[in-house]
Amino acid sequence: MASRNDRLVEMLRNLIESKVQADHDFGGEQREWHLPRLNAAFALAAQLFPRELIDAMGEAMTPYGNKIVSEEAEEVAT
């Protein structure tokens, strides 16, 4: 079974990936409802779990398999 930290990083990675993609996938009323909530959840996660969020950002991918955060940005953050 994955550790609590591993599960937390996985949850945060999913949040990051959804937040980044939502702007492209939602339109109209969906955008108006979902984006503020995703942005608020991301802001809270950053405050509550800053170290784990950095780890999650390093793992986060776009639907096309590209890293969301470059390796250079990861080095600066750690």
Secondary structure by P-SEA (a helix, b strand, c coil): cccaaaaaaaaaaaaaaaaaacccccccccccccaaaaaaaaaaaaaccaaaaaaaaaacccccccccccaaaaaaac
